[in-house]
Amino acid sequence: MRLLLVEDDAAMQAALQRALERRGIQVSVCGDGARALERWRAAVPDAVVLDLSLPGQDGLQVLARARAEGLDAPVIILTARGTVGDRILGLNTGADDYLPKPFDLDELEARVRALVRRRGGGGAGGVNGEAPSWCGLRVDAASGAVYHLDKPLELAPREAALLRGLLLKPGHAVAKERLFESVFAGDTSVQLEAIEVVAYRLRKKLTPTGVQLVTLRGLGYLLQAPA
């Protein structure tokens, strides 16, 4: 999948590009509205993640011009503007989806892949396009919610993000740094150790399922099947 990421915050741009490329998505980045249109025209992406607050031209101007030119790649607006009015304006301008900051990286990935699938493009969350499932745990690809035996788990957004990351490689160690990028995507104010608090809370909520969240010192975390 080819993704155009238009984001002027250098730290978030780099973090998102690194994390998404590790998930098999080819990411082209741009931090300027005018250049974004040039990139979009030159190499048509499968999807666009577009920030609203951009230098040169803001995101809505970029989107309006792109749609006027017939550039029809699906667009997810990614912005700190969280009001209903901004959301409606973005959708009316031609956006396909809207995700306010701060956001969950797994949710962003799931929404991008869902939009691309609906357009008939490539990219899937798991084998043959299926969302991860293991030992009764299942991720809904569209919403990102996690189910156990078809009942939704009551998880906080960051707990769900951690579990989704672990379900990509159940029974195998997943590095703490990689999980941190998924759980705290774009949040540069949080230290790596914060992932331990999320893991502690998730471990308790997994107890009724029988699945164990195991800490491997120096390696990361893994999910262990019920005994």
MDAnalysis code that builds the backbone (N, CA, C; Angstrom):
import MDAnalysis as mda
import numpy as np

u = mda.Universe.empty(681, n_residues=227, atom_resindex=np.repeat(np.arange(227), 3), trajectory=True)
u.add_TopologyAttr("name", ["N", "CA", "C"] * 227)
u.add_TopologyAttr("resid", np.arange(1, 228))
u.add_TopologyAttr("resname", ["MET", "ARG", "LEU", "LEU", "LEU", "VAL", "GLU", "ASP", "ASP", "ALA", "ALA", "MET", "GLN", "ALA", "ALA", "LEU", "GLN", "ARG", "ALA", "LEU", "GLU", "ARG", "ARG", "GLY", "ILE", "GLN", "VAL", "SER", "VAL", "CYS", "GLY", "ASP", "GLY", "ALA", "ARG", "ALA", "LEU", "GLU", "ARG", "TRP", "ARG", "ALA", "ALA", "VAL", "PRO", "ASP", "ALA", "VAL", "VAL", "LEU", "ASP", "LEU", "SER", "LEU", "PRO", "GLY", "GLN", "ASP", "GLY", "LEU", "GLN", "VAL", "LEU", "ALA", "ARG", "ALA", "ARG", "ALA", "GLU", "GLY", "LEU", "ASP", "ALA", "PRO", "VAL", "ILE", "ILE", "LEU", "THR", "ALA", "ARG", "GLY", "THR", "VAL", "GLY", "ASP", "ARG", "ILE", "LEU", "GLY", "LEU", "ASN", "THR", "GLY", "ALA", "ASP", "ASP", "TYR", "LEU", "PRO", "LYS", "PRO", "PHE", "ASP", "LEU", "ASP", "GLU", "LEU", "GLU", "ALA", "ARG", "VAL", "ARG", "ALA", "LEU", "VAL", "ARG", "ARG", "ARG", "GLY", "GLY", "GLY", "GLY", "ALA", "GLY", "GLY", "VAL", "ASN", "GLY", "GLU", "ALA", "PRO", "SER", "TRP", "CYS", "GLY", "LEU", "ARG", "VAL", "ASP", "ALA", "ALA", "SER", "GLY", "ALA", "VAL", "TYR", "HIS", "LEU", "ASP", "LYS", "PRO", "LEU", "GLU", "LEU", "ALA", "PRO", "ARG", "GLU", "ALA", "ALA", "LEU", "LEU", "ARG", "GLY", "LEU", "LEU", "LEU", "LYS", "PRO", "GLY", "HIS", "ALA", "VAL", "ALA", "LYS", "GLU", "ARG", "LEU", "PHE", "GLU", "SER", "VAL", "PHE", "ALA", "GLY", "ASP", "THR", "SER", "VAL", "GLN", "LEU", "GLU", "ALA", "ILE", "GLU", "VAL", "VAL", "ALA", "TYR", "ARG", "LEU", "ARG", "LYS", "LYS", "LEU", "THR", "PRO", "THR", "GLY", "VAL", "GLN", "LEU", "VAL", "THR", "LEU", "ARG", "GLY", "LEU", "GLY", "TYR", "LEU", "LEU", "GLN", "ALA", "PRO", "ALA"])
u.atoms.positions = np.array([
    [0.841, -1.193, 0.000],
    [0.000, 0.000, 0.000],
    [0.873, 1.238, 0.000],
    [0.508, 2.221, -0.801],
    [1.228, 3.487, -0.864],
    [0.396, 4.568, -0.162],
    [0.986, 5.175, 0.851],
    [0.296, 6.178, 1.662],
    [1.028, 7.504, 1.574],
    [0.282, 8.581, 1.339],
    [0.834, 9.934, 1.405],
    [0.451, 10.525, 2.753],
    [1.451, 10.860, 3.564],
    [1.240, 11.440, 4.879],
    [1.593, 12.920, 4.821],
    [0.606, 13.770, 5.037],
    [0.814, 15.215, 5.002],
    [0.669, 15.743, 6.424],
    [1.794, 16.023, 7.068],
    [1.838, 16.399, 8.483],
    [3.033, 17.318, 8.685],
    [2.801, 18.528, 9.252],
    [3.891, 19.485, 9.377],
    [4.681, 19.355, 10.668],
    [4.201, 18.583, 11.640],
    [4.960, 18.349, 12.867],
    [6.037, 17.302, 12.576],
    [7.303, 17.733, 12.599],
    [8.400, 16.857, 12.176],
    [8.505, 15.603, 13.035],
    [8.308, 15.747, 14.347],
    [8.430, 14.593, 15.234],
    [7.326, 13.574, 14.960],
    [6.091, 14.067, 14.816],
    [4.993, 13.150, 14.539],
    [5.139, 12.534, 13.153],
    [5.574, 13.331, 12.183],
    [5.761, 12.832, 10.832],
    [6.743, 11.668, 10.824],
    [7.879, 11.849, 11.509],
    [8.902, 10.800, 11.535],
    [8.414, 9.561, 12.273],
    [7.716, 9.778, 13.398],
    [7.235, 8.638, 14.186],
    [6.199, 7.825, 13.410],
    [5.276, 8.507, 12.742],
    [4.249, 7.812, 11.974],
    [4.849, 7.083, 10.777],
    [5.769, 7.735, 10.086],
    [6.386, 7.087, 8.940],
    [7.112, 5.815, 9.363],
    [7.877, 5.906, 10.423],
    [8.630, 4.745, 10.904],
    [7.701, 3.611, 11.327],
    [6.669, 3.949, 12.094],
    [5.765, 2.921, 12.597],
    [4.958, 2.264, 11.483],
    [4.456, 3.059, 10.537],
    [3.636, 2.502, 9.454],
    [4.475, 1.683, 8.473],
    [5.702, 2.110, 8.229],
    [6.552, 1.335, 7.324],
    [6.915, -0.012, 7.932],
    [7.014, -0.079, 9.247],
    [7.255, -1.360, 9.904],
    [6.069, -2.302, 9.731],
    [4.916, -1.742, 9.423],
    [3.707, -2.541, 9.215],
    [3.470, -2.829, 7.733],
    [4.462, -2.566, 6.921],
    [4.372, -2.933, 5.518],
    [3.722, -1.904, 4.618],
    [3.589, -0.671, 5.087],
    [2.986, 0.390, 4.284],
    [4.098, 1.301, 3.761],
    [4.082, 1.587, 2.469],
    [5.050, 2.496, 1.863],
    [4.562, 3.927, 2.080],
    [5.324, 4.719, 2.839],
    [4.880, 6.045, 3.257],
    [5.717, 7.133, 2.600],
    [5.035, 8.051, 1.916],
    [5.657, 9.265, 1.396],
    [5.196, 10.420, 2.273],
    [6.126, 11.252, 2.729],
    [5.769, 12.303, 3.681],
    [5.947, 13.683, 3.073],
    [5.155, 14.625, 3.584],
    [5.217, 16.010, 3.141],
    [4.687, 16.884, 4.270],
    [5.324, 18.041, 4.496],
    [4.899, 18.916, 5.577],
    [4.345, 20.243, 5.115],
    [4.099, 20.391, 3.811],
    [3.647, 21.651, 3.242],
    [2.448, 21.413, 2.329],
    [1.431, 22.268, 2.440],
    [0.212, 22.069, 1.674],
    [0.409, 22.125, 0.173],
    [1.165, 23.115, -0.302],
    [1.369, 23.260, -1.737],
    [2.151, 22.074, -2.299],
    [3.197, 21.663, -1.596],
    [3.990, 20.523, -2.062],
    [3.185, 19.230, -1.996],
    [2.229, 19.163, -1.069],
    [1.418, 17.951, -0.942],
    [0.665, 17.665, -2.230],
    [0.122, 18.687, -2.836],
    [-0.594, 18.510, -4.107],
    [0.354, 18.022, -5.199],
    [1.579, 18.543, -5.210],
    [2.560, 18.104, -6.196],
    [2.878, 16.624, -6.014],
    [3.075, 16.215, -4.754],
    [3.360, 14.810, -4.467],
    [2.189, 13.928, -4.876],
    [0.998, 14.398, -4.578],
    [-0.221, 13.634, -4.865],
    [-0.362, 13.423, -6.370],
    [-0.109, 14.484, -7.149],
    [-0.222, 14.370, -8.600],
    [0.864, 13.475, -9.191],
    [2.082, 13.601, -8.667],
    [3.231, 12.914, -9.255],
    [3.186, 11.404, -9.049],
    [2.755, 10.971, -7.871],
    [2.697, 9.535, -7.567],
    [1.404, 9.277, -6.808],
    [0.364, 8.899, -7.536],
    [-0.970, 8.752, -6.935],
    [-0.949, 7.681, -5.848],
    [-1.278, 8.042, -4.609],
    [-1.241, 7.078, -3.505],
    [-2.537, 6.271, -3.418],
    [-2.483, 5.200, -2.625],
    [-3.694, 4.424, -2.361],
    [-4.576, 5.124, -1.333],
    [-3.947, 5.941, -0.466],
    [-4.692, 6.689, 0.550],
    [-3.846, 7.871, 0.999],
    [-4.532, 8.870, 1.578],
    [-3.862, 10.081, 2.058],
    [-4.286, 10.327, 3.502],
    [-3.309, 10.568, 4.364],
    [-3.571, 11.028, 5.727],
    [-3.186, 12.503, 5.760],
    [-4.152, 13.361, 6.026],
    [-3.990, 14.794, 5.805],
    [-4.268, 15.592, 7.076],
    [-3.246, 16.326, 7.530],
    [-3.425, 17.246, 8.659],
    [-4.099, 18.515, 8.153],
    [-4.876, 19.178, 9.006],
    [-5.555, 20.403, 8.586],
    [-4.664, 21.632, 8.703],
    [-3.859, 21.707, 9.752],
    [-3.035, 22.894, 10.007],
    [-1.690, 22.740, 9.308],
    [-1.594, 23.318, 8.109],
    [-0.389, 23.185, 7.294],
    [0.094, 24.554, 6.832],
    [1.397, 24.721, 6.662],
    [1.900, 25.955, 6.053],
    [1.640, 25.953, 4.546],
    [1.601, 27.127, 3.958],
    [1.360, 27.216, 2.511],
    [-0.115, 27.222, 2.199],
    [-0.735, 26.069, 2.297],
    [-2.185, 25.915, 2.172],
    [-2.643, 25.005, 3.293],
    [-3.795, 25.317, 3.906],
    [-4.248, 24.408, 4.958],
    [-4.847, 23.147, 4.330],
    [-5.093, 22.159, 5.177],
    [-5.529, 20.859, 4.695],
    [-6.817, 20.891, 3.899],
    [-7.756, 21.731, 4.316],
    [-9.022, 21.805, 3.592],
    [-8.825, 22.380, 2.187],
    [-7.926, 23.345, 2.034],
    [-7.633, 23.890, 0.709],
    [-6.990, 22.824, -0.186],
    [-6.061, 22.075, 0.404],
    [-5.416, 20.988, -0.335],
    [-6.457, 19.982, -0.797],
    [-7.347, 19.602, 0.116],
    [-8.362, 18.607, -0.195],
    [-9.316, 19.116, -1.274],
    [-9.758, 20.364, -1.147],
    [-10.694, 20.922, -2.119],
    [-10.066, 20.959, -3.522],
    [-8.807, 21.368, -3.616],
    [-8.146, 21.434, -4.922],
    [-7.930, 20.040, -5.497],
    [-7.566, 19.093, -4.614],
    [-7.348, 17.718, -5.079],
    [-8.626, 17.140, -5.665],
    [-9.732, 17.318, -4.970],
    [-10.999, 16.789, -5.469],
    [-11.421, 17.502, -6.762],
    [-11.162, 18.816, -6.848],
    [-11.500, 19.564, -8.056],
    [-10.699, 19.064, -9.263],
    [-9.489, 18.584, -9.004],
    [-8.636, 18.068, -10.073],
    [-8.903, 16.592, -10.386],
    [-9.830, 15.983, -9.650],
    [-10.144, 14.587, -9.894],
    [-9.254, 13.607, -9.168],
    [-8.467, 14.071, -8.200],
    [-7.641, 13.179, -7.389],
    [-8.545, 12.543, -6.338],
    [-8.847, 11.258, -6.523],
    [-9.910, 10.652, -5.718],
    [-9.434, 9.618, -4.702],
    [-8.135, 9.601, -4.375],
    [-7.658, 8.673, -3.341],
    [-8.390, 8.961, -2.035],
    [-8.758, 7.927, -1.273],
    [-9.444, 8.159, 0.003],
    [-8.565, 8.958, 0.961],
    [-9.203, 9.856, 1.714],
    [-8.489, 10.777, 2.599],
    [-9.009, 10.655, 4.027],
    [-8.073, 10.527, 4.952],
    [-8.396, 10.605, 6.378],
    [-7.815, 11.906, 6.905],
    [-8.652, 12.735, 7.468],
    [-8.193, 13.969, 8.091],
    [-7.693, 13.644, 9.495],
    [-6.490, 14.106, 9.780],
    [-5.845, 13.872, 11.077],
    [-5.525, 15.233, 11.661],
    [-6.212, 15.613, 12.748],
    [-6.064, 16.990, 13.215],
    [-6.399, 17.141, 14.689],
    [-5.863, 18.209, 15.272],
    [-6.181, 18.541, 16.654],
    [-7.497, 19.302, 16.761],
    [-8.046, 19.712, 15.620],
    [-9.345, 20.391, 15.636],
    [-10.441, 19.350, 15.818],
    [-10.992, 19.280, 17.000],
    [-11.906, 18.193, 17.287],
    [-13.374, 18.547, 17.306],
    [-13.743, 19.744, 16.845],
    [-15.143, 20.144, 16.916],
    [-15.961, 19.463, 15.822],
    [-17.250, 19.330, 16.083],
    [-18.149, 18.716, 15.107],
    [-18.178, 19.534, 13.823],
    [-18.128, 20.867, 13.954],
    [-18.159, 21.719, 12.775],
    [-16.979, 21.466, 11.856],
    [-15.786, 21.317, 12.423],
    [-14.598, 21.034, 11.611],
    [-14.725, 19.682, 10.930],
    [-15.271, 18.720, 11.659],
    [-15.427, 17.391, 11.086],
    [-16.401, 17.429, 9.901],
    [-17.533, 18.090, 10.073],
    [-18.520, 18.172, 8.993],
    [-17.929, 18.907, 7.790],
    [-17.192, 20.001, 8.060],
    [-16.585, 20.768, 6.974],
    [-15.601, 19.902, 6.188],
    [-14.794, 19.132, 6.910],
    [-13.836, 18.257, 6.249],
    [-14.507, 17.193, 5.405],
    [-15.533, 16.574, 5.936],
    [-16.242, 15.533, 5.193],
    [-16.962, 16.113, 3.983],
    [-17.529, 17.297, 4.158],
    [-18.212, 17.929, 3.033],
    [-17.243, 18.371, 1.938],
    [-16.011, 18.627, 2.310],
    [-14.997, 19.027, 1.338],
    [-14.501, 17.845, 0.524],
    [-14.711, 16.640, 1.050],
    [-14.306, 15.464, 0.290],
    [-13.517, 14.435, 1.058],
    [-13.359, 14.623, 2.372],
    [-12.667, 13.623, 3.179],
    [-13.540, 12.376, 3.328],
    [-12.890, 11.238, 3.492],
    [-13.608, 9.976, 3.672],
    [-13.728, 9.585, 5.137],
    [-12.830, 10.091, 5.981],
    [-12.850, 9.751, 7.394],
    [-12.133, 10.851, 8.154],
    [-12.236, 10.784, 9.485],
    [-11.728, 11.848, 10.340],
    [-11.224, 11.225, 11.625],
    [-10.003, 11.573, 12.038],
    [-9.429, 11.026, 13.265],
    [-8.761, 12.155, 14.039],
    [-9.301, 12.504, 15.217],
    [-8.722, 13.621, 15.982],
    [-7.457, 13.197, 16.735],
    [-6.570, 14.155, 16.942],
    [-5.388, 13.943, 17.774],
    [-5.752, 14.198, 19.229],
    [-5.134, 13.467, 20.183],
    [-4.227, 12.329, 19.989],
    [-5.006, 11.111, 19.513],
    [-4.350, 10.241, 18.785],
    [-5.028, 9.116, 18.164],
    [-4.279, 7.824, 18.464],
    [-4.907, 6.725, 18.128],
    [-4.327, 5.399, 18.314],
    [-3.797, 4.917, 16.961],
    [-2.535, 4.531, 16.909],
    [-1.920, 4.142, 15.645],
    [-2.618, 2.950, 15.015],
    [-3.016, 1.980, 15.820],
    [-3.702, 0.809, 15.275],
    [-5.036, 1.197, 14.654],
    [-5.727, 2.158, 15.295],
    [-6.998, 2.614, 14.729],
    [-6.753, 3.333, 13.402],
    [-5.710, 4.159, 13.349],
    [-5.387, 4.829, 12.097],
    [-5.099, 3.811, 11.003],
    [-4.273, 2.820, 11.304],
    [-3.952, 1.801, 10.307],
    [-5.201, 1.051, 9.855],
    [-6.054, 0.677, 10.820],
    [-7.261, -0.076, 10.473],
    [-8.186, 0.744, 9.574],
    [-8.308, 2.041, 9.881],
    [-9.188, 2.890, 9.067],
    [-8.626, 3.081, 7.662],
    [-7.303, 3.274, 7.563],
    [-6.691, 3.414, 6.244],
    [-6.908, 2.157, 5.423],
    [-6.639, 1.001, 6.005],
    [-6.780, -0.253, 5.264],
    [-8.236, -0.498, 4.879],
    [-9.172, -0.137, 5.759],
    [-10.592, -0.322, 5.446],
    [-11.002, 0.550, 4.254],
    [-10.520, 1.792, 4.223],
    [-10.842, 2.677, 3.100],
    [-10.258, 2.147, 1.798],
    [-9.018, 1.643, 1.857],
    [-8.371, 1.130, 0.653],
    [-9.089, -0.124, 0.166],
    [-9.503, -0.988, 1.092],
    [-10.241, -2.201, 0.694],
    [-11.545, -1.826, 0.000],
    [-12.228, -0.817, 0.532],
    [-13.502, -0.414, -0.078],
    [-13.293, 0.155, -1.477],
    [-12.111, 0.720, -1.714],
    [-11.804, 1.233, -3.048],
    [-11.228, 0.147, -3.955],
    [-11.032, -1.060, -3.401],
    [-10.498, -2.147, -4.210],
    [-8.999, -2.172, -4.280],
    [-8.320, -1.446, -3.350],
    [-6.860, -1.406, -3.354],
    [-6.275, -2.507, -2.523],
    [-4.951, -2.419, -2.311],
    [-4.235, -3.460, -1.584],
    [-4.138, -3.144, -0.117],
    [-3.425, -4.026, 0.603],
    [-3.164, -3.817, 2.015],
    [-4.204, -4.452, 2.879],
    [-3.755, -5.233, 3.868],
    [-4.675, -5.911, 4.759],
    [-4.045, -6.036, 6.118],
    [-4.894, -6.173, 7.120],
    [-4.397, -6.215, 8.482],
    [-3.800, -7.528, 8.882],
    [-4.135, -8.618, 8.231],
    [-3.617, -9.909, 8.617],
    [-3.561, -10.808, 7.415],
    [-3.486, -12.101, 7.614],
    [-3.398, -13.043, 6.518],
    [-4.689, -13.015, 5.715],
    [-4.538, -12.924, 4.361],
    [-5.691, -12.879, 3.461],
    [-6.653, -11.749, 3.802],
    [-6.107, -10.657, 4.386],
    [-6.940, -9.489, 4.660],
    [-7.774, -9.609, 5.918],
    [-7.591, -10.648, 6.694],
    [-8.382, -10.830, 7.898],
    [-7.708, -10.148, 9.077],
    [-8.525, -9.668, 10.017],
    [-7.980, -9.071, 11.222],
    [-7.423, -10.169, 12.118],
    [-6.454, -9.829, 12.977],
    [-5.868, -10.839, 13.853],
    [-6.904, -11.505, 14.749],
    [-6.776, -12.808, 14.933],
    [-7.615, -13.554, 15.876],
    [-6.784, -14.701, 16.436],
    [-7.004, -14.998, 17.735],
    [-6.170, -16.008, 18.388],
    [-6.774, -16.336, 19.745],
    [-6.917, -17.615, 20.025],
    [-7.391, -18.104, 21.335],
    [-8.678, -17.405, 21.784],
    [-9.597, -17.213, 20.860],
    [-10.868, -16.586, 21.196],
    [-10.847, -15.074, 21.141],
    [-9.661, -14.486, 20.994],
    [-9.543, -13.038, 20.868],
    [-9.594, -12.659, 19.393],
    [-10.333, -11.607, 19.086],
    [-10.487, -11.191, 17.694],
    [-10.548, -9.674, 17.606],
    [-9.855, -9.121, 16.611],
    [-9.872, -7.680, 16.377],
    [-10.812, -7.366, 15.225],
    [-11.715, -6.430, 15.443],
    [-12.577, -5.960, 14.362],
    [-11.780, -4.973, 13.521],
    [-11.568, -5.306, 12.239],
    [-10.692, -4.502, 11.383],
    [-11.208, -3.086, 11.188],
    [-12.516, -2.912, 11.151],
    [-13.076, -1.589, 10.872],
    [-13.003, -0.666, 12.085],
    [-13.385, -1.184, 13.256],
    [-13.457, -0.337, 14.450],
    [-12.225, -0.421, 15.329],
    [-11.465, -1.518, 15.215],
    [-10.314, -1.715, 16.083],
    [-10.673, -2.305, 17.435],
    [-11.962, -2.551, 17.689],
    [-12.385, -3.147, 18.959],
    [-11.902, -4.592, 19.051],
    [-11.650, -5.041, 20.291],
    [-11.184, -6.412, 20.515],
    [-12.287, -7.206, 21.201],
    [-12.539, -8.404, 20.679],
    [-13.585, -9.275, 21.210],
    [-12.966, -10.556, 21.760],
    [-13.629, -11.116, 22.777],
    [-13.289, -12.455, 23.256],
    [-14.547, -13.306, 23.191],
    [-14.479, -14.353, 22.379],
    [-15.648, -15.217, 22.159],
    [-16.861, -14.380, 21.759],
    [-16.611, -13.415, 20.855],
    [-17.635, -12.537, 20.272],
    [-18.263, -11.566, 21.259],
    [-17.638, -11.419, 22.440],
    [-18.084, -10.399, 23.388],
    [-17.001, -9.331, 23.480],
    [-17.359, -8.040, 23.353],
    [-16.343, -6.984, 23.381],
    [-15.661, -6.895, 24.745],
    [-14.350, -6.732, 24.729],
    [-13.602, -6.520, 25.955],
    [-13.687, -5.052, 26.343],
    [-13.866, -4.798, 27.624],
    [-13.927, -3.419, 28.112],
    [-12.507, -2.915, 28.325],
    [-11.957, -2.290, 27.298],
    [-10.567, -1.833, 27.338],
    [-10.487, -0.336, 27.072],
    [-9.564, 0.310, 27.759],
    [-9.253, 1.699, 27.443],
    [-8.540, 1.728, 26.089],
    [-8.570, 2.865, 25.378],
    [-7.964, 2.918, 24.042],
    [-6.520, 2.431, 24.002],
    [-5.712, 2.809, 24.982],
    [-4.307, 2.393, 24.962],
    [-4.147, 0.911, 25.301],
    [-5.026, 0.386, 26.145],
    [-4.998, -1.052, 26.423],
    [-5.351, -1.838, 25.166],
    [-6.350, -1.356, 24.441],
    [-6.746, -2.019, 23.195],
    [-5.629, -1.949, 22.165],
    [-4.958, -0.795, 22.100],
    [-3.853, -0.640, 21.148],
    [-2.725, -1.618, 21.462],
    [-2.417, -1.784, 22.735],
    [-1.366, -2.726, 23.136],
    [-1.755, -4.151, 22.775],
    [-2.997, -4.518, 23.042],
    [-3.447, -5.871, 22.739],
    [-3.443, -6.126, 21.235],
    [-3.860, -5.155, 20.448],
    [-3.829, -5.334, 18.997],
    [-2.402, -5.551, 18.500],
    [-1.461, -4.807, 19.075],
    [-0.071, -4.988, 18.684],
    [0.446, -6.372, 19.018],
    [0.067, -6.896, 20.159],
    [0.510, -8.231, 20.573],
    [-0.163, -9.326, 19.756],
    [-1.393, -9.079, 19.325],
    [-2.121, -10.088, 18.542],
    [-1.575, -10.245, 17.125],
    [-0.715, -9.321, 16.706],
    [-0.078, -9.480, 15.402],
    [0.958, -10.602, 15.427],
    [1.496, -10.907, 16.632],
    [2.489, -11.980, 16.774],
    [2.247, -12.743, 18.069],
    [1.088, -13.390, 18.221],
    [0.799, -14.095, 19.479],
    [1.793, -15.217, 19.713],
    [2.213, -15.348, 20.973],
    [3.180, -16.384, 21.323],
    [4.613, -16.001, 21.037],
    [4.819, -14.806, 20.481],
    [6.162, -14.335, 20.169],
    [6.396, -12.991, 20.852],
    [7.642, -12.749, 21.208],
    [7.982, -11.489, 21.873],
    [7.852, -10.321, 20.906],
    [7.254, -9.254, 21.394],
    [7.158, -8.011, 20.631],
    [7.908, -6.944, 21.426],
    [8.836, -6.261, 20.788],
    [9.686, -5.292, 21.468],
    [8.866, -4.181, 22.112],
    [9.302, -3.782, 23.292],
    [8.621, -2.715, 24.012],
    [8.586, -1.429, 23.195],
    [9.677, -1.134, 22.473],
    [9.742, 0.089, 21.679],
    [8.702, 0.096, 20.556],
    [8.513, -1.062, 19.926],
    [7.525, -1.134, 18.844],
    [6.114, -0.957, 19.393],
    [5.832, -1.573, 20.521],
    [4.514, -1.428, 21.130],
    [4.281, 0.010, 21.589],
    [5.327, 0.624, 22.091],
    [5.207, 2.008, 22.539],
    [4.776, 2.912, 21.384],
    [5.344, 2.685, 20.195],
    [4.994, 3.502, 19.031],
    [3.519, 3.359, 18.664],
    [2.975, 2.148, 18.872],
    [1.568, 1.924, 18.564],
    [0.654, 2.545, 19.605],
    [1.032, 2.403, 20.868],
    [0.158, 2.820, 21.965],
    [0.185, 4.334, 22.175],
    [1.362, 4.935, 22.011],
    [1.514, 6.369, 22.275],
    [1.916, 7.117, 21.005],
    [1.350, 6.743, 19.879],
    [1.721, 7.334, 18.590],
    [1.605, 8.850, 18.614],
    [2.696, 9.521, 18.248],
    [2.672, 10.963, 18.124],
    [2.756, 11.722, 19.432],
    [2.775, 11.030, 20.574],
    [2.832, 11.704, 21.877],
    [4.279, 11.736, 22.347],
    [4.959, 12.841, 22.104],
    [6.382, 12.944, 22.438],
    [6.637, 13.283, 23.901],
    [5.567, 13.504, 24.677],
    [5.729, 13.876, 26.084],
    [5.774, 12.671, 27.009],
    [5.562, 11.472, 26.471],
    [5.476, 10.262, 27.291],
    [6.777, 9.474, 27.203],
    [7.232, 8.954, 28.333],
    [8.450, 8.150, 28.386],
    [8.143, 6.685, 28.089],
    [9.170, 5.954, 27.661],
    [9.013, 4.551, 27.288],
    [8.421, 3.714, 28.417],
    [8.772, 4.051, 29.656],
    [8.308, 3.259, 30.794],
    [6.785, 3.292, 30.962],
    [6.123, 4.241, 30.329],
    [4.662, 4.334, 30.457],
    [3.962, 3.103, 29.909],
    [4.627, 2.386, 29.000],
    [4.026, 1.176, 28.441],
    [3.819, 0.120, 29.515],
    [4.637, 0.161, 30.571],
    [4.529, -0.826, 31.646],
    [3.216, -0.669, 32.411],
    [2.765, 0.569, 32.564],
    [1.488, 0.818, 33.253],
    [0.334, 0.265, 32.425],
    [0.375, 0.488, 31.117],
    [-0.678, -0.020, 30.242],
    [-0.676, -1.546, 30.251],
    [0.514, -2.151, 30.232],
    [0.614, -3.614, 30.249],
    [0.053, -4.179, 31.546],
    [0.318, -3.517, 32.654],
    [-0.198, -3.971, 33.953],
    [-1.726, -3.989, 33.955],
    [-2.325, -2.929, 33.428],
    [-3.793, -2.854, 33.402],
    [-4.384, -3.880, 32.442],
    [-3.742, -4.045, 31.292],
    [-4.242, -5.012, 30.318],
    [-4.134, -6.428, 30.867],
    [-3.051, -6.737, 31.563],
    [-2.859, -8.076, 32.126],
    [-4.028, -8.451, 33.036],
    [-4.472, -7.505, 33.856],
    [-5.589, -7.769, 34.762],
    [-6.885, -8.013, 33.993],
    [-7.099, -7.259, 32.920],
    [-8.349, -7.396, 32.170],
    [-8.380, -8.661, 31.304],
    [-7.210, -9.234, 31.031],
    [-7.152, -10.476, 30.267],
    [-7.352, -11.709, 31.138],
    [-7.311, -11.550, 32.443],
    [-7.410, -12.703, 33.351],
    [-8.625, -13.583, 33.075],
    [-9.832, -13.022, 32.879],
    [-10.995, -13.889, 32.626],
    [-10.895, -14.697, 31.325],
    [-10.071, -14.260, 30.384],
    [-9.952, -14.966, 29.108],
    [-9.003, -16.157, 29.184],
    [-8.168, -16.194, 30.218],
    [-7.173, -17.253, 30.331],
    [-5.881, -16.940, 29.603],
    [-5.904, -15.950, 28.711],
    [-4.698, -15.546, 27.991],
    [-3.815, -14.740, 28.938],
    [-2.521, -15.027, 28.920],
    [-1.592, -14.346, 29.815],
    [-0.708, -13.371, 29.046],
    [-0.514, -12.208, 29.625],
    [0.422, -11.225, 29.093],
    [1.721, -11.372, 29.873],
    [2.763, -11.841, 29.199],
    [4.029, -12.175, 29.850],
    [5.067, -11.100, 29.542],
    [5.775, -10.669, 30.580],
    [6.865, -9.721, 30.417],
    [8.176, -10.477, 30.260],
    [8.905, -10.158, 29.210],
    [10.217, -10.755, 28.974],
    [11.258, -9.659, 29.144],
    [11.981, -9.710, 30.242],
    [12.941, -8.659, 30.547],
    [13.959, -8.499, 29.419],
    [14.075, -7.272, 28.941],
    [15.027, -6.981, 27.894],
    [14.535, -7.281, 26.500],
    [13.375, -7.934, 26.371],
    [12.850, -8.290, 25.051],
    [11.530, -7.601, 24.750],
    [10.627, -7.551, 25.732],
    [9.330, -6.952, 25.491],
    [8.220, -7.753, 26.147],
    [7.134, -7.968, 25.406],
    [5.973, -8.675, 25.927],
    [5.513, -9.712, 24.911],
    [4.786, -10.727, 25.423],
    [4.153, -11.696, 24.529],
    [2.857, -12.171, 25.127],
    [1.970, -12.672, 24.264],
    [0.731, -13.293, 24.717],
    [0.926, -14.789, 24.781],
    [0.512, -15.383, 25.887],
    [0.665, -16.826, 26.094],
    [-0.722, -17.480, 26.163],
    [-0.886, -18.559, 25.426],
    [-2.175, -19.235, 25.374],
    [-2.569, -19.801, 26.720],
    [-3.874, -19.952, 26.977],
    [-4.324, -20.548, 28.232],
    [-3.725, -21.936, 28.422],
    [-3.453, -22.283, 29.665],
    [-2.865, -23.594, 29.972],
    [-3.869, -24.682, 29.646],
])
